[in-house]
Amino acid sequence: MSSKYKNRKVTSEDGTVFDSRKEYKRYEALLEEQSEGIISDLRRQVKFELIPPIYQTFEKRLKTKIKQERRCVQKATHYIADFSYVRDGKVIVEDVKASFKFQDPVYRLKKRLMRYVHGIEIHEVY
């Protein structure tokens, strides 16, 4: 099965799987920066909630009573960052991209929501 953007997954020596060779190379560079003390708290595939789930309460009629039941009617929307780390006391979120031209509309919207909801600007690495 090929990926959406025709990139090939890469597996590192420790068994970690990356979505592309470019993402793997960026991870190696960030690991080096962390070992030199330039950055700290390096994490991969960090999940940020952009829109919380929506629940509704429904009445369910049983034989002897009416029961209130709460159900999720809309799942939460998340953005999963390639990398997150701390530099100079500030949280940095990075996303590795093939090119500026190939940003899909969903990513562009999530990028704007990250800035609005969390006050974090996504740094794109090409």
C-alpha positions, 0 to 999 in steps of 0.5 A, a space after each residue: 500500500 503506497 502512502 498519500 504523498 508517495 513517501 516511503 517509511 523508514 525504520 531506524 536502528 532501534 526500530 522506530 518507524 518514520 513516515 519519510 526519510 526527511 522526517 528521520 533525518 530531522 529527528 537525527 538532527 534534533 537528537 544531536 541538538 538535544 545531546 548538545 543541550 541546545 533543546 530539551 524534552 524532544 518528543 515525537 508524534 505529539 497529539 494536540 486537541 483542537 476541538 473537544 468532543 461534543 456530547 448530547 444527553 438522550 432519554 431512553 425509555 425503559 419498562 419502568 423508568 426513563 434513563 438519561 444516556 450521554 453519547 458522543 455526537 462529534 469526536 474530538 479533532 486533533 493535530 499530531 505534530 511530528 516533533 515537539 521540544 523546548 528551546 530557550 524555555 519556549 515550546 516548539 512544534 515542528 512538522 516535516 513537509 515535502 514542499 510548501 506547494 503540497 500542503 493540504 487544506 486540512 493541514 492549513 486549517 489545523 495549523 491555524 487552529 493550533 495558533 488560535 487554541 494553543 498559541 503555538 505556531 507550527 514550524 515547517 521543515 522542508 
